[in-house]
Amino acid sequence: MDMSLNLKLEKLAAFEPNGFPFISLYLNTQADGHGRDDFDRFVRKELSNRAKDFPDDSPEREYFERDAGRISIYLRDKLKSSANGVAVFACAAADNFFKAIQLDAPIEKHSLHVSQRPHLYPLARLIDQYPRYVALVADTNRARLFVFGVGKTENTEELENLNTSRTLTDERPQLRYQRRLENYRMLYIKEVAEVLERVVREENAEHVVLAGDDVFIPLLRQQIPTHLADKVIDVLRLDIRTPEHEILKATMESLRDNNTHTDAEKVRDLFDKYGEGGLAVLGLRDTLDALLQGQVDELMLSASLKEISVDQKTLKLIPSISAAPNTLVEHLSEPRSSASVASTLVARSLSTGAAVTFIEDPNLLSDVGGVGAFLRYRN
């Protein structure tokens, strides 16, 4: 890709509405049980139905149909068979704006959104579900490093303890040999630690999963600095010969377990700060008000849209809705949906430099309407 998914997300969040419909299309492009993709029928039906929301011969209808045609051509001619998901964003009225992102990670379900801005909730959640992380599988003779992101391998490195291998053939098993073997082993472990630190830094990875035997892992942990040790979320027992796809699966499970644990900790911290009158707000209305004032440092959003409650008074606070031309709003039901409001919160957070965290357990934020935020400051 020409830029990271995070940068693409930020660029989409910066899109300025122009009073014309903006199409956001998300598709799960994995093959179905019959070996065929089923998204084509969904796309045809939904685009046809949504076009009818706009009056015949209106500029809105003209631009919408132009976008619909371009999307259909793209999916027919340019979608790779290896892609498991795709997100397409189009607004012909904005200098023929068109952006398609093909993904190795699957989109949860097909969805079409027509509003004034890009609908970013599914893409932001996907990035949150599949963060960039480093996995190291190693023993005292060999090390394999993997950079995983958005459900695929993005980079790999491999190291071998060549000195140990050579020593085994050149030396006799005696005291001198044992000392040399130990020295070579420690040099190798230090090299692995240095490579791991470099890869984590260069890849800007937030998490590390270690895997290996009971001899190597304790020695490695003695060599890595504290800031790197703090990124280690799990230690697994995996053989050095474990296939790459099994390493990805096992480490993703570690990542999900870690997210569940840290989500619960963050929500407890959020409620504690709010209860103390500190830098936190709860509920959609207060969170949105803080976002509009640039106070939010980290948005906490339920991954379950059912938990995000929307009322008419709060809708009036949302700029993309309240400032929308009546000619467009009267034909759009999208702005009043929980999904669209959640997308607006995400876009506003990104545009103000706030982090976005999705809380997978729906019960954690259910009592406050699925929304809260840590603040940078209070007025």
Secondary structure as the mmCIF struct_conf table of DSSP 4:
data_model
#
loop_
_struct_conf.conf_type_id
_struct_conf.id
_struct_conf.beg_label_comp_id
_struct_conf.beg_label_asym_id
_struct_conf.beg_label_seq_id
_struct_conf.end_label_comp_id
_struct_conf.end_label_asym_id
_struct_conf.end_label_seq_id
BEND BEND1 MET A 3 MET A 3
HELX_RH_AL_P HELX_RH_AL_P1 LEU A 5 ALA A 13
TURN_TY1_P TURN_TY1_P1 ALA A 14 ALA A 14
HELX_LH_PP_P HELX_LH_PP_P1 PHE A 15 PRO A 17
BEND BEND2 GLY A 19 PHE A 20
STRN STRN1 PHE A 22 ASN A 28
BEND BEND3 GLN A 30 GLN A 30
TURN_TY1_P TURN_TY1_P2 GLY A 33 HIS A 34
BEND BEND4 GLY A 35 ARG A 36
HELX_RH_AL_P HELX_RH_AL_P2 PHE A 39 ALA A 51
TURN_TY1_P TURN_TY1_P3 LYS A 52 ASP A 53
BEND BEND5 PHE A 54 PHE A 54
TURN_TY1_P TURN_TY1_P4 ASP A 56 ASP A 57
HELX_RH_AL_P HELX_RH_AL_P3 PRO A 59 ASP A 77
TURN_TY1_P TURN_TY1_P5 LYS A 78 LYS A 78
TURN_TY1_P TURN_TY1_P6 SER A 81 SER A 82
BEND BEND6 ASN A 84 ASN A 84
STRN STRN2 GLY A 85 CYS A 91
TURN_TY1_P TURN_TY1_P7 ALA A 92 ASN A 96
STRN STRN3 PHE A 97 LEU A 103
BEND BEND7 ASP A 104 ALA A 105
HELX_LH_PP_P HELX_LH_PP_P2 PRO A 106 ILE A 107
BEND BEND8 GLU A 108 LYS A 109
STRN STRN4 SER A 111 SER A 115
BEND BEND9 GLN A 116 ARG A 117
HELX_RH_AL_P HELX_RH_AL_P4 TYR A 121 GLN A 129
BEND BEND10 TYR A 130 TYR A 130
STRN STRN5 TYR A 133 ALA A 138
BEND BEND11 THR A 140 ASN A 141
STRN STRN6 ARG A 142 GLY A 149
TURN_TY1_P TURN_TY1_P8 VAL A 150 GLY A 151
STRN STRN7 LYS A 152 GLU A 160
HELX_RH_AL_P HELX_RH_AL_P5 LEU A 162 ASP A 170
BEND BEND12 GLU A 171 GLU A 171
BEND BEND13 PRO A 173 GLN A 174
HELX_RH_AL_P HELX_RH_AL_P6 LEU A 175 GLU A 203
TURN_TY1_P TURN_TY1_P9 ASN A 204 ASN A 204
BEND BEND14 GLU A 206 GLU A 206
STRN STRN8 HIS A 207 GLY A 212
TURN_TY1_P TURN_TY1_P10 ASP A 214 VAL A 215
HELX_RH_AL_P HELX_RH_AL_P7 PHE A 216 GLN A 223
BEND BEND15 ILE A 224 ILE A 224
HELX_RH_AL_P HELX_RH_AL_P8 THR A 226 ALA A 229
TURN_TY1_P TURN_TY1_P11 ASP A 230 LYS A 231
STRN STRN9 VAL A 232 LEU A 236
TURN_TY1_P TURN_TY1_P12 ILE A 240 ARG A 241
HELX_RH_AL_P HELX_RH_AL_P9 GLU A 244 GLY A 275
TURN_TY1_P TURN_TY1_P13 GLU A 276 GLY A 277
BEND BEND16 LEU A 279 LEU A 279
STRN STRN10 ALA A 280 LEU A 282
BEND BEND17 GLY A 283 GLY A 283
HELX_RH_AL_P HELX_RH_AL_P10 LEU A 284 LEU A 292
TURN_TY1_P TURN_TY1_P14 GLN A 293 GLY A 294
STRN STRN11 VAL A 296 SER A 302
BEND BEND18 ALA A 303 ALA A 303
HELX_RH_3T_P HELX_RH_3T_P1 LEU A 305 GLU A 307
HELX_RH_AL_P HELX_RH_AL_P11 GLN A 312 LEU A 315
TURN_TY1_P TURN_TY1_P15 LYS A 316 LEU A 317
HELX_RH_AL_P HELX_RH_AL_P12 PRO A 319 SER A 322
TURN_TY1_P TURN_TY1_P16 ALA A 323 ALA A 323
BEND BEND19 ALA A 324 ALA A 324
HELX_RH_AL_P HELX_RH_AL_P13 ASN A 326 VAL A 329
TURN_TY1_P TURN_TY1_P17 GLU A 330 HIS A 331
HELX_RH_3T_P HELX_RH_3T_P2 GLU A 334 ARG A 336
BEND BEND20 SER A 337 SER A 337
HELX_RH_AL_P HELX_RH_AL_P14 SER A 338 SER A 351
TURN_TY1_P TURN_TY1_P18 THR A 352 GLY A 353
STRN STRN12 ALA A 355 ILE A 359
TURN_TY1_P TURN_TY1_P19 PRO A 362 ASN A 363
BEND BEND21 LEU A 364 LEU A 365
HELX_RH_3T_P HELX_RH_3T_P3 SER A 366 VAL A 368
TURN_TY1_P TURN_TY1_P20 GLY A 369 GLY A 370
STRN STRN13 VAL A 371 LEU A 375
BEND BEND22 ARG A 376 ARG A 376
#
